[in-house]
């Protein structure tokens, strides 16, 4: 899922993989994926009853992964949405392209509040 070769050294991959040994570790690690469909139903119901995210929201995707899909999916629920696609990145944007990611994140975090409306 990484588009940048060498992003994760083999010893780091081995360390993460070792944390998934055994039934309980696998069960806990995959719990997120078991809840995805239910989370979607809950989020849709929340939005259909008028729920929105009033705070500034930054949605970042990698060029070779989600691209602008996250920002597009939040468009109707986040009126203060800023979307960004990081060129050359895959799924692991901060690890693959840290400077480009910081170039989006730091200005977003330091910007003064702005009125609702997509940028």
Residue pairs with C-beta under 8 A, 6 or more apart in sequence:
1 65
1 90
1 91
1 92
2 8
2 90
2 91
2 92
2 95
2 96
3 62
3 63
3 64
3 65
3 88
3 89
3 90
3 96
4 88
4 89
4 90
4 96
4 97
7 92
7 95
7 96
8 92
8 95
19 25
19 29
20 26
20 29
47 76
47 77
51 77
52 77
52 78
52 79
53 74
53 77
53 78
53 79
53 80
54 79
54 80
54 116
55 80
56 80
56 82
56 108
56 111
56 113
56 114
57 74
57 78
57 80
57 81
57 82
58 82
58 83
58 84
58 104
58 105
58 108
59 68
59 70
59 71
59 74
59 78
59 81
59 82
59 83
59 84
60 70
60 83
60 84
60 85
60 86
60 93
60 101
60 104
60 105
61 67
61 68
61 69
61 70
61 71
61 83
61 84
61 85
61 86
61 93
62 85
62 86
62 89
62 90
62 91
62 92
62 93
62 96
62 97
63 85
63 86
63 87
63 88
63 89
63 90
64 88
64 89
64 90
65 89
65 90
65 91
65 93
66 91
67 85
68 83
68 85
70 83
71 81
71 82
71 83
71 84
72 83
74 81
75 81
75 118
79 116
79 117
79 118
80 114
80 115
80 116
80 117
81 118
81 119
82 108
82 118
82 119
84 104
86 93
86 96
86 97
86 100
86 101
86 104
87 97
87 100
88 96
88 97
88 100
89 96
89 97
89 100
89 101
90 96
93 101
94 101
